[in-house]
Amino acid sequence: MLDIKAVEDDVHKMLTGVSNEVVIKNLNILSKTELLYEVRYVLIEGYNDSIEQVKKLANLLYSLNDYTRLVLIPFRPLGVKTHLKDMLPFSREKYGIIYDEVYTILKDRLIKRIDVYEDKRVYICSNLGCTFGSAGIFVKEGYSSNFSPVDLLMLQYIIAGIILFLICLVRYKNSIKLNKTLFKKLLLQGAVFNTLMTVFFYTSFKYLTAAEATLLLYTYPSMVAIYTSLFKKQRIGYKKVVSIILAFIGSILVLNLFNIELNKGVYQGIVYGVLSAVFYSAMNIYAEEFVEDVEELVITFYTTMFSLFVLFIFNYRFIFKLPYVDLVSIKNALNLALFCEIIPLTLLYAAIKHIGPVSTSIISTLEIPSSAILGFLFLKETLSLIQVFGIVVVVLSIIYLKKS
């Protein structure tokens, strides 16, 4: 294996400070030994990513032998300590254009590195949806007239914070300290976006079923797509639009909205549900600002602690309720901490890092059918044939997105 930073000497000097003469010489020597299995080339925006440069390298490899593979790797700033550390991850769309151009030269000897983790990423997102789907069960079981959804949320954050701190202390001891910029970003993410999303979401369970509250939260993929398209100028392909529409139709069928009896309480629940979607959208979009620079578990730890701090300010009487918390609430808070905080949020940030907020938001709509199924199994909420069909439509939308 051989890494080549740039095929053009002047570009190589800009990236490394030295000439690429020795690298190209080694390439020529190794290519004749039948031991050079692959050459790796990291595409860096504005430096070595012109189609001409990449095709020049591909033609060189083609002329040297008939077996060495070229692996194109999109640049990511995670862990970079040079002048490139502030650069954005390489554009997936541009990566695809370059790959198509170079494929005409090397054919199957060209390896699309971006696909190596594709199944893993979809698996990450799928788990994200299914674990968060259990929230309705634990929230409905965990609060009472004396122990509100916000109280339950604070107990959840305390338990999650302790677990996350111990994990970070053991596994990410060197990563837990943040610079001032990242600290501010995670403060905003945790204290505002995460706090308001979860408070509104948990409160909506007082007025709606688990499935109904969940659908309103998962209107957020369309919000993410619209914002990304309008303000970040990112192209949302028609296949993603189709996936969003299919997921939304399936979600409506899962909820069986046509049979919901509207009243004042339901209207209140709808308002809380929509607000939770707005702040969940903000969470997903803003996460792009730091997911490349901080470990996912560390992000979850800080955002959880910042959320808990804010809730303590506005609900300080919670401290007096702790001695009277029953075992049922503690058990459900522990389940919420594991399955609706630590696991799904960590997977959320990992997914956003790998496939971006739009695809992550679409795939995570699996939370809706998982919520409906779990509500049916544990809360004795009914599940009609139409709802089952809706579950199938949501799953198909995820499969369609993956194939696209």
C-alpha positions as a LaTeX table, in Angstrom:
\begin{tabular}{lrrr}
\hline
Residue & $x$ (\AA) & $y$ (\AA) & $z$ (\AA) \\
\hline
Met1 & 0.00 & 0.00 & 0.00 \\
Leu2 & 1.19 & 3.50 & $-0.82$ \\
Asp3 & $-0.29$ & 6.90 & 0.13 \\
Ile4 & $-0.01$ & 9.67 & $-2.43$ \\
Lys5 & $-0.92$ & 13.15 & $-1.29$ \\
Ala6 & $-0.76$ & 14.79 & $-4.73$ \\
Val7 & 0.38 & 13.86 & $-8.21$ \\
Glu8 & 1.38 & 17.44 & $-9.04$ \\
Asp9 & 4.67 & 18.47 & $-7.40$ \\
Asp10 & 3.60 & 22.02 & $-6.52$ \\
Val11 & 0.38 & 20.78 & $-4.89$ \\
His12 & 2.35 & 18.16 & $-2.93$ \\
Lys13 & 4.63 & 20.92 & $-1.62$ \\
Met14 & 1.60 & 22.97 & $-0.48$ \\
Leu15 & 0.21 & 19.99 & 1.42 \\
Thr16 & 3.41 & 18.54 & 2.87 \\
Gly17 & 6.13 & 21.13 & 2.42 \\
Val18 & 8.28 & 18.75 & 0.34 \\
Ser19 & 8.47 & 17.48 & $-3.25$ \\
Asn20 & 6.69 & 14.30 & $-4.34$ \\
Glu21 & 9.71 & 13.16 & $-6.37$ \\
Val22 & 10.59 & 10.34 & $-3.94$ \\
Val23 & 6.95 & 9.21 & $-3.71$ \\
Ile24 & 6.54 & 8.93 & $-7.48$ \\
Lys25 & 9.89 & 7.15 & $-7.74$ \\
Asn26 & 8.77 & 4.62 & $-5.11$ \\
Leu27 & 5.50 & 4.17 & $-6.97$ \\
Asn28 & 7.36 & 3.22 & $-10.15$ \\
Ile29 & 9.62 & 0.78 & $-8.30$ \\
Leu30 & 6.86 & $-0.89$ & $-6.27$ \\
Ser31 & 4.53 & $-1.26$ & $-9.25$ \\
Lys32 & 7.03 & $-3.68$ & $-10.82$ \\
Thr33 & 7.25 & $-5.95$ & $-7.76$ \\
Glu34 & 3.65 & $-7.25$ & $-7.94$ \\
Leu35 & 3.35 & $-6.34$ & $-4.27$ \\
Leu36 & 1.69 & $-2.92$ & $-4.57$ \\
Tyr37 & $-1.90$ & $-3.88$ & $-3.84$ \\
Glu38 & $-3.36$ & $-0.37$ & $-3.63$ \\
Val39 & $-2.62$ & 3.34 & $-3.77$ \\
Arg40 & $-4.59$ & 5.63 & $-1.47$ \\
Tyr41 & $-5.47$ & 9.18 & $-2.42$ \\
Val42 & $-7.27$ & 11.59 & $-0.05$ \\
Leu43 & $-9.35$ & 14.17 & $-1.92$ \\
Ile44 & $-8.85$ & 17.61 & $-0.33$ \\
Glu45 & $-11.04$ & 20.48 & $-1.49$ \\
Gly46 & $-9.11$ & 23.14 & $-3.41$ \\
Tyr47 & $-5.82$ & 21.24 & $-3.43$ \\
Asn48 & $-5.68$ & 17.86 & $-5.15$ \\
Asp49 & $-9.33$ & 17.36 & $-6.09$ \\
Ser50 & $-9.37$ & 18.58 & $-9.69$ \\
Ile51 & $-10.53$ & 15.92 & $-12.13$ \\
Glu52 & $-7.38$ & 16.51 & $-14.18$ \\
Gln53 & $-5.08$ & 15.66 & $-11.24$ \\
Val54 & $-6.97$ & 12.52 & $-10.25$ \\
Lys55 & $-7.19$ & 11.31 & $-13.87$ \\
Lys56 & $-3.46$ & 11.91 & $-14.24$ \\
Leu57 & $-2.82$ & 9.58 & $-11.30$ \\
Ala58 & $-5.29$ & 7.02 & $-12.66$ \\
Asn59 & $-3.60$ & 7.04 & $-16.07$ \\
Leu60 & $-0.21$ & 6.63 & $-14.41$ \\
Leu61 & $-1.39$ & 3.56 & $-12.47$ \\
Tyr62 & $-3.02$ & 2.15 & $-15.60$ \\
Ser63 & 0.25 & 2.46 & $-17.50$ \\
Leu64 & 2.35 & 0.86 & $-14.75$ \\
Asn65 & 0.49 & $-2.46$ & $-14.27$ \\
Asp66 & $-2.90$ & $-4.13$ & $-14.44$ \\
Tyr67 & $-3.58$ & $-4.92$ & $-10.79$ \\
Thr68 & $-2.88$ & $-1.97$ & $-8.42$ \\
Arg69 & $-6.10$ & $-0.48$ & $-7.08$ \\
Leu70 & $-6.74$ & 3.21 & $-6.52$ \\
Val71 & $-8.69$ & 4.01 & $-3.35$ \\
Leu72 & $-10.29$ & 7.47 & $-3.37$ \\
Ile73 & $-10.83$ & 8.74 & 0.17 \\
Pro74 & $-12.94$ & 11.85 & 0.92 \\
Phe75 & $-11.15$ & 14.23 & 3.31 \\
Arg76 & $-12.46$ & 14.52 & 6.88 \\
Pro77 & $-10.92$ & 16.96 & 9.41 \\
Leu78 & $-11.32$ & 14.69 & 12.46 \\
Gly79 & $-7.96$ & 14.40 & 14.20 \\
Val80 & $-6.19$ & 16.72 & 11.73 \\
Lys81 & $-3.75$ & 19.10 & 13.44 \\
Thr82 & $-2.32$ & 20.98 & 10.43 \\
His83 & $-3.66$ & 24.04 & 8.60 \\
Leu84 & $-6.38$ & 21.76 & 7.16 \\
Lys85 & $-8.08$ & 21.19 & 10.54 \\
Asp86 & $-10.75$ & 23.85 & 9.93 \\
Met87 & $-11.76$ & 22.56 & 6.50 \\
Leu88 & $-15.18$ & 21.01 & 5.92 \\
Pro89 & $-15.55$ & 17.32 & 5.03 \\
Phe90 & $-15.22$ & 16.64 & 1.31 \\
Ser91 & $-18.47$ & 17.00 & $-0.65$ \\
Arg92 & $-20.18$ & 13.66 & $-1.31$ \\
Glu93 & $-21.66$ & 15.04 & $-4.52$ \\
Lys94 & $-18.25$ & 16.14 & $-5.86$ \\
Tyr95 & $-16.79$ & 12.81 & $-4.76$ \\
Gly96 & $-19.35$ & 11.04 & $-6.94$ \\
Ile97 & $-18.50$ & 13.20 & $-9.97$ \\
Ile98 & $-14.76$ & 12.52 & $-9.63$ \\
Tyr99 & $-15.35$ & 8.80 & $-9.11$ \\
Asp100 & $-17.46$ & 8.54 & $-12.28$ \\
Glu101 & $-14.81$ & 10.32 & $-14.33$ \\
Val102 & $-11.91$ & 8.19 & $-13.08$ \\
Tyr103 & $-13.88$ & 4.94 & $-13.34$ \\
Thr104 & $-13.72$ & 5.22 & $-17.12$ \\
Ile105 & $-9.94$ & 4.69 & $-16.84$ \\
Leu106 & $-9.46$ & 2.10 & $-14.09$ \\
Lys107 & $-12.87$ & 0.38 & $-14.05$ \\
Asp108 & $-12.99$ & $-2.16$ & $-11.18$ \\
Arg109 & $-9.53$ & $-1.16$ & $-9.98$ \\
Leu110 & $-11.05$ & 2.07 & $-8.66$ \\
Ile111 & $-12.39$ & 1.65 & $-5.12$ \\
Lys112 & $-15.11$ & 3.89 & $-3.76$ \\
Arg113 & $-14.05$ & 4.28 & $-0.14$ \\
Ile114 & $-17.27$ & 6.07 & 0.76 \\
Asp115 & $-19.18$ & 2.80 & 0.31 \\
Val116 & $-17.06$ & 0.82 & 2.74 \\
Tyr117 & $-19.09$ & 2.02 & 5.69 \\
Glu118 & $-22.48$ & 2.40 & 3.99 \\
Asp119 & $-24.12$ & $-0.70$ & 5.49 \\
Lys120 & $-22.65$ & 0.16 & 8.89 \\
Arg121 & $-24.03$ & 3.70 & 8.68 \\
Val122 & $-27.52$ & 2.56 & 7.78 \\
Tyr123 & $-27.30$ & 0.03 & 10.63 \\
Ile124 & $-26.31$ & 2.86 & 12.99 \\
Cys125 & $-29.30$ & 4.95 & 11.92 \\
Ser126 & $-31.69$ & 2.00 & 12.13 \\
Asn127 & $-30.65$ & 1.32 & 15.71 \\
Leu128 & $-31.06$ & 5.03 & 16.42 \\
Gly129 & $-34.73$ & 4.86 & 15.42 \\
Cys130 & $-35.57$ & 1.59 & 17.14 \\
Thr131 & $-34.01$ & 2.41 & 20.51 \\
Phe132 & $-35.60$ & 5.87 & 20.75 \\
Gly133 & $-38.93$ & 4.20 & 19.91 \\
Ser134 & $-39.08$ & 2.86 & 23.45 \\
Ala135 & $-39.37$ & 6.39 & 24.91 \\
Gly136 & $-43.17$ & 6.39 & 24.96 \\
Ile137 & $-43.32$ & 3.26 & 27.09 \\
Phe138 & $-40.92$ & 4.46 & 29.76 \\
Val139 & $-42.28$ & 8.02 & 29.86 \\
Lys140 & $-45.90$ & 6.92 & 30.24 \\
Glu141 & $-44.98$ & 4.34 & 32.88 \\
Gly142 & $-42.53$ & 6.58 & 34.74 \\
Tyr143 & $-44.43$ & 9.72 & 35.69 \\
Ser144 & $-47.42$ & 10.26 & 37.97 \\
Ser145 & $-49.46$ & 13.13 & 39.38 \\
Asn146 & $-46.60$ & 13.93 & 41.78 \\
Phe147 & $-43.77$ & 13.21 & 39.35 \\
Ser148 & $-44.05$ & 15.14 & 36.09 \\
Pro149 & $-42.48$ & 14.32 & 32.69 \\
Val150 & $-39.85$ & 17.01 & 33.35 \\
Asp151 & $-39.04$ & 15.42 & 36.74 \\
Leu152 & $-38.62$ & 12.08 & 35.00 \\
Leu153 & $-36.42$ & 13.70 & 32.37 \\
Met154 & $-34.16$ & 15.22 & 35.04 \\
Leu155 & $-33.82$ & 11.86 & 36.79 \\
Gln156 & $-32.96$ & 10.35 & 33.41 \\
Tyr157 & $-30.26$ & 12.99 & 32.83 \\
Ile158 & $-28.71$ & 12.41 & 36.27 \\
Ile159 & $-28.41$ & 8.67 & 35.65 \\
Ala160 & $-27.20$ & 9.15 & 32.07 \\
Gly161 & $-24.67$ & 11.77 & 33.17 \\
Ile162 & $-23.11$ & 9.46 & 35.75 \\
Ile163 & $-22.85$ & 6.57 & 33.28 \\
Leu164 & $-21.47$ & 8.78 & 30.49 \\
Phe165 & $-18.92$ & 10.44 & 32.77 \\
Leu166 & $-17.52$ & 7.07 & 33.86 \\
Ile167 & $-17.32$ & 5.85 & 30.25 \\
Cys168 & $-15.63$ & 9.05 & 29.06 \\
Leu169 & $-13.22$ & 8.98 & 31.99 \\
Val170 & $-12.09$ & 5.46 & 31.10 \\
Arg171 & $-12.27$ & 5.51 & 27.31 \\
Tyr172 & $-11.98$ & 9.16 & 26.24 \\
Lys173 & $-9.87$ & 10.67 & 28.99 \\
Asn174 & $-7.82$ & 12.73 & 26.53 \\
Ser175 & $-10.86$ & 13.87 & 24.52 \\
Ile176 & $-13.13$ & 15.02 & 27.32 \\
Lys177 & $-11.43$ & 18.42 & 27.65 \\
Leu178 & $-12.83$ & 20.87 & 25.07 \\
Asn179 & $-11.53$ & 24.13 & 23.70 \\
Lys180 & $-13.62$ & 27.28 & 24.18 \\
Thr181 & $-15.21$ & 27.15 & 20.71 \\
Leu182 & $-16.40$ & 23.55 & 21.02 \\
Phe183 & $-17.58$ & 24.18 & 24.58 \\
Lys184 & $-19.83$ & 27.02 & 23.38 \\
Lys185 & $-21.22$ & 24.90 & 20.54 \\
Leu186 & $-22.08$ & 22.00 & 22.82 \\
Leu187 & $-23.56$ & 24.42 & 25.37 \\
Leu188 & $-25.99$ & 25.71 & 22.72 \\
Gln189 & $-26.75$ & 22.18 & 21.53 \\
Gly190 & $-27.44$ & 20.87 & 25.02 \\
Ala191 & $-28.90$ & 23.83 & 26.91 \\
Val192 & $-31.23$ & 24.98 & 24.13 \\
Phe193 & $-31.88$ & 22.47 & 21.35 \\
Asn194 & $-31.68$ & 19.19 & 23.28 \\
Thr195 & $-33.46$ & 20.55 & 26.35 \\
Leu196 & $-36.42$ & 22.08 & 24.50 \\
Met197 & $-36.80$ & 19.13 & 22.13 \\
Thr198 & $-36.98$ & 16.62 & 24.98 \\
Val199 & $-39.16$ & 18.71 & 27.29 \\
Phe200 & $-41.75$ & 19.33 & 24.56 \\
Phe201 & $-41.60$ & 15.70 & 23.42 \\
Tyr202 & $-42.07$ & 14.24 & 26.91 \\
Thr203 & $-44.85$ & 16.73 & 27.73 \\
Ser204 & $-46.74$ & 15.74 & 24.58 \\
Phe205 & $-47.13$ & 12.22 & 26.03 \\
Lys206 & $-49.53$ & 13.66 & 28.63 \\
Tyr207 & $-52.03$ & 14.41 & 25.87 \\
Leu208 & $-51.27$ & 11.96 & 23.06 \\
Thr209 & $-50.54$ & 8.28 & 22.61 \\
Ala210 & $-46.93$ & 7.19 & 22.15 \\
Ala211 & $-47.45$ & 6.79 & 18.40 \\
Glu212 & $-49.20$ & 10.16 & 17.96 \\
Ala213 & $-46.51$ & 12.08 & 19.86 \\
Thr214 & $-43.82$ & 10.30 & 17.88 \\
Leu215 & $-45.29$ & 11.16 & 14.47 \\
Leu216 & $-45.31$ & 14.85 & 15.30 \\
Leu217 & $-41.66$ & 14.67 & 16.37 \\
Tyr218 & $-40.80$ & 12.89 & 13.14 \\
Thr219 & $-42.15$ & 15.58 & 10.88 \\
Tyr220 & $-38.63$ & 16.94 & 11.41 \\
Pro221 & $-36.97$ & 15.23 & 8.36 \\
Ser222 & $-38.89$ & 17.56 & 6.03 \\
Met223 & $-37.84$ & 20.55 & 8.18 \\
Val224 & $-34.19$ & 19.46 & 7.99 \\
Ala225 & $-34.39$ & 18.97 & 4.21 \\
Ile226 & $-36.04$ & 22.36 & 3.61 \\
Tyr227 & $-33.54$ & 24.22 & 5.82 \\
Thr228 & $-30.56$ & 22.45 & 4.30 \\
Ser229 & $-31.77$ & 23.21 & 0.79 \\
Leu230 & $-32.71$ & 26.86 & 1.37 \\
Phe231 & $-30.00$ & 28.09 & 3.73 \\
Lys232 & $-27.07$ & 25.71 & 3.24 \\
Lys233 & $-27.60$ & 25.54 & $-0.52$ \\
Gln234 & $-27.17$ & 21.76 & $-0.48$ \\
Arg235 & $-28.91$ & 19.90 & $-3.26$ \\
Ile236 & $-31.58$ & 17.49 & $-2.02$ \\
Gly237 & $-31.95$ & 14.85 & $-4.74$ \\
Tyr238 & $-35.38$ & 13.68 & $-5.86$ \\
Lys239 & $-34.76$ & 10.24 & $-4.32$ \\
Lys240 & $-34.41$ & 11.79 & $-0.87$ \\
Val241 & $-37.58$ & 13.80 & $-1.48$ \\
Val242 & $-39.42$ & 10.59 & $-2.45$ \\
Ser243 & $-38.06$ & 8.90 & 0.70 \\
Ile244 & $-39.31$ & 11.78 & 2.87 \\
Ile245 & $-42.77$ & 11.65 & 1.27 \\
Leu246 & $-43.00$ & 7.85 & 1.64 \\
Ala247 & $-41.86$ & 8.03 & 5.25 \\
Phe248 & $-44.41$ & 10.76 & 6.01 \\
Ile249 & $-47.30$ & 8.88 & 4.34 \\
Gly250 & $-46.32$ & 5.72 & 6.18 \\
Ser251 & $-46.17$ & 7.65 & 9.45 \\
Ile252 & $-49.71$ & 9.00 & 8.95 \\
Leu253 & $-50.94$ & 5.47 & 8.31 \\
Val254 & $-49.13$ & 4.17 & 11.39 \\
Leu255 & $-50.83$ & 6.81 & 13.51 \\
Asn256 & $-54.23$ & 6.18 & 11.94 \\
Leu257 & $-54.83$ & 9.94 & 12.22 \\
Phe258 & $-58.26$ & 9.79 & 10.63 \\
Asn259 & $-59.64$ & 8.10 & 13.75 \\
Ile260 & $-58.21$ & 10.54 & 16.29 \\
Glu261 & $-60.85$ & 12.43 & 18.28 \\
Leu262 & $-59.74$ & 16.05 & 18.51 \\
Asn263 & $-60.22$ & 17.93 & 21.79 \\
Lys264 & $-58.44$ & 20.64 & 23.78 \\
Gly265 & $-55.94$ & 18.17 & 25.24 \\
Val266 & $-55.09$ & 16.75 & 21.82 \\
Tyr267 & $-54.55$ & 20.25 & 20.43 \\
Gln268 & $-52.14$ & 20.97 & 23.30 \\
Gly269 & $-50.32$ & 17.73 & 22.55 \\
Ile270 & $-50.05$ & 18.64 & 18.87 \\
Val271 & $-48.48$ & 22.00 & 19.72 \\
Tyr272 & $-45.92$ & 20.35 & 22.01 \\
Gly273 & $-45.22$ & 17.68 & 19.38 \\
Val274 & $-44.60$ & 20.19 & 16.60 \\
Leu275 & $-42.32$ & 22.25 & 18.85 \\
Ser276 & $-40.33$ & 19.12 & 19.68 \\
Ala277 & $-39.88$ & 18.56 & 15.92 \\
Val278 & $-38.63$ & 22.13 & 15.41 \\
Phe279 & $-35.92$ & 21.76 & 18.04 \\
Tyr280 & $-35.05$ & 18.23 & 16.94 \\
Ser281 & $-34.44$ & 19.67 & 13.46 \\
Ala282 & $-32.17$ & 22.30 & 14.99 \\
Met283 & $-30.27$ & 19.57 & 16.87 \\
Asn284 & $-29.62$ & 17.62 & 13.68 \\
Ile285 & $-28.62$ & 20.62 & 11.59 \\
Tyr286 & $-26.38$ & 22.24 & 14.20 \\
Ala287 & $-24.64$ & 18.93 & 14.97 \\
Glu288 & $-22.69$ & 19.30 & 11.72 \\
Glu289 & $-20.78$ & 22.11 & 13.43 \\
Phe290 & $-18.94$ & 19.76 & 15.79 \\
Val291 & $-19.46$ & 16.03 & 15.03 \\
Glu292 & $-16.17$ & 15.88 & 13.14 \\
Asp293 & $-14.21$ & 17.30 & 16.09 \\
Val294 & $-15.61$ & 15.56 & 19.17 \\
Glu295 & $-16.18$ & 11.89 & 20.03 \\
Glu296 & $-19.87$ & 10.97 & 19.91 \\
Leu297 & $-20.07$ & 9.79 & 23.53 \\
Val298 & $-18.34$ & 12.98 & 24.69 \\
Ile299 & $-20.94$ & 15.03 & 22.79 \\
Thr300 & $-23.75$ & 13.10 & 24.46 \\
Phe301 & $-22.18$ & 13.61 & 27.89 \\
Tyr302 & $-21.81$ & 17.38 & 27.56 \\
Thr303 & $-25.22$ & 17.98 & 25.97 \\
Thr304 & $-26.88$ & 15.86 & 28.68 \\
Met305 & $-25.12$ & 17.80 & 31.47 \\
Phe306 & $-25.97$ & 21.17 & 29.93 \\
Ser307 & $-29.62$ & 20.13 & 29.59 \\
Leu308 & $-29.71$ & 18.99 & 33.22 \\
Phe309 & $-28.19$ & 22.29 & 34.38 \\
Val310 & $-30.88$ & 24.30 & 32.57 \\
Leu311 & $-33.69$ & 22.12 & 33.93 \\
Phe312 & $-32.37$ & 22.52 & 37.47 \\
Ile313 & $-32.61$ & 26.30 & 37.10 \\
Phe314 & $-36.28$ & 26.18 & 36.09 \\
Asn315 & $-37.33$ & 23.16 & 38.14 \\
Tyr316 & $-35.21$ & 23.45 & 41.30 \\
Arg317 & $-38.01$ & 21.94 & 43.42 \\
Phe318 & $-37.15$ & 18.60 & 41.82 \\
Ile319 & $-34.39$ & 18.18 & 44.40 \\
Phe320 & $-37.04$ & 17.92 & 47.16 \\
Lys321 & $-38.88$ & 15.15 & 45.29 \\
Leu322 & $-35.88$ & 12.85 & 45.05 \\
Pro323 & $-36.34$ & 11.19 & 48.49 \\
Tyr324 & $-39.90$ & 10.21 & 47.48 \\
Val325 & $-39.20$ & 8.80 & 44.02 \\
Asp326 & $-40.56$ & 5.25 & 43.74 \\
Leu327 & $-38.68$ & 2.30 & 42.26 \\
Val328 & $-40.86$ & 2.27 & 39.14 \\
Ser329 & $-39.79$ & 5.80 & 38.22 \\
Ile330 & $-36.13$ & 5.01 & 38.93 \\
Lys331 & $-36.30$ & 1.87 & 36.77 \\
Asn332 & $-37.95$ & 3.75 & 33.90 \\
Ala333 & $-35.49$ & 6.64 & 34.23 \\
Leu334 & $-32.63$ & 4.14 & 33.98 \\
Asn335 & $-34.19$ & 2.60 & 30.86 \\
Leu336 & $-34.69$ & 6.08 & 29.40 \\
Ala337 & $-31.06$ & 6.96 & 30.18 \\
Leu338 & $-29.79$ & 3.89 & 28.32 \\
Phe339 & $-32.25$ & 3.41 & 25.46 \\
Cys340 & $-33.51$ & 6.97 & 24.88 \\
Glu341 & $-30.45$ & 9.05 & 25.75 \\
Ile342 & $-27.02$ & 7.37 & 25.71 \\
Ile343 & $-27.55$ & 4.87 & 22.88 \\
Pro344 & $-29.77$ & 6.85 & 20.44 \\
Leu345 & $-28.04$ & 10.24 & 20.85 \\
Thr346 & $-24.60$ & 8.72 & 20.46 \\
Leu347 & $-25.79$ & 6.86 & 17.35 \\
Leu348 & $-27.45$ & 10.06 & 16.10 \\
Tyr349 & $-24.19$ & 12.00 & 16.17 \\
Ala350 & $-22.29$ & 9.08 & 14.62 \\
Ala351 & $-24.85$ & 8.90 & 11.81 \\
Ile352 & $-24.78$ & 12.66 & 11.15 \\
Lys353 & $-20.98$ & 12.48 & 10.95 \\
His354 & $-21.12$ & 9.71 & 8.34 \\
Ile355 & $-24.16$ & 10.45 & 6.17 \\
Gly356 & $-25.31$ & 13.97 & 7.08 \\
Pro357 & $-28.47$ & 15.29 & 8.81 \\
Val358 & $-30.93$ & 14.78 & 5.93 \\
Ser359 & $-30.30$ & 11.05 & 5.39 \\
Thr360 & $-30.04$ & 10.52 & 9.16 \\
Ser361 & $-33.41$ & 12.19 & 9.74 \\
Ile362 & $-35.11$ & 10.09 & 7.05 \\
Ile363 & $-33.74$ & 6.76 & 8.27 \\
Ser364 & $-34.54$ & 7.57 & 11.89 \\
Thr365 & $-38.27$ & 7.62 & 11.03 \\
Leu366 & $-38.01$ & 3.91 & 11.84 \\
Glu367 & $-38.71$ & 5.24 & 15.33 \\
Ile368 & $-42.38$ & 5.67 & 14.39 \\
Pro369 & $-43.19$ & 2.03 & 13.57 \\
Ser370 & $-40.96$ & 0.85 & 16.42 \\
Ser371 & $-42.91$ & 3.14 & 18.79 \\
Ala372 & $-46.25$ & 1.83 & 17.49 \\
Ile373 & $-45.14$ & $-1.81$ & 17.82 \\
Leu374 & $-43.75$ & $-1.29$ & 21.33 \\
Gly375 & $-46.91$ & 0.60 & 22.34 \\
Phe376 & $-48.96$ & $-2.34$ & 21.08 \\
Leu377 & $-46.84$ & $-4.89$ & 22.95 \\
Phe378 & $-46.35$ & $-3.10$ & 26.29 \\
Leu379 & $-48.99$ & $-0.35$ & 26.60 \\
Lys380 & $-51.83$ & $-2.34$ & 25.02 \\
Glu381 & $-52.35$ & 0.38 & 22.41 \\
Thr382 & $-54.26$ & $-0.96$ & 19.41 \\
Leu383 & $-52.55$ & $-1.64$ & 16.07 \\
Ser384 & $-54.84$ & $-1.91$ & 13.03 \\
Leu385 & $-54.17$ & $-3.40$ & 9.59 \\
Ile386 & $-53.76$ & 0.14 & 8.17 \\
Gln387 & $-51.10$ & 0.89 & 10.77 \\
Val388 & $-49.25$ & $-2.31$ & 9.91 \\
Phe389 & $-49.32$ & $-1.25$ & 6.25 \\
Gly390 & $-47.93$ & 2.14 & 7.31 \\
Ile391 & $-45.05$ & 0.42 & 9.10 \\
Val392 & $-44.24$ & $-1.43$ & 5.87 \\
Val393 & $-44.28$ & 1.87 & 3.90 \\
Val394 & $-41.85$ & 3.53 & 6.36 \\
Val395 & $-39.47$ & 0.56 & 6.13 \\
Leu396 & $-39.69$ & 0.63 & 2.32 \\
Ser397 & $-38.80$ & 4.34 & 2.33 \\
Ile398 & $-35.61$ & 3.51 & 4.26 \\
Ile399 & $-34.74$ & 0.69 & 1.84 \\
Tyr400 & $-35.33$ & 3.05 & $-1.11$ \\
Leu401 & $-33.07$ & 5.68 & 0.45 \\
Lys402 & $-30.30$ & 3.14 & 1.00 \\
Lys403 & $-30.51$ & 1.86 & $-2.60$ \\
Ser404 & $-30.40$ & 5.44 & $-3.91$ \\
\hline
\end{tabular}
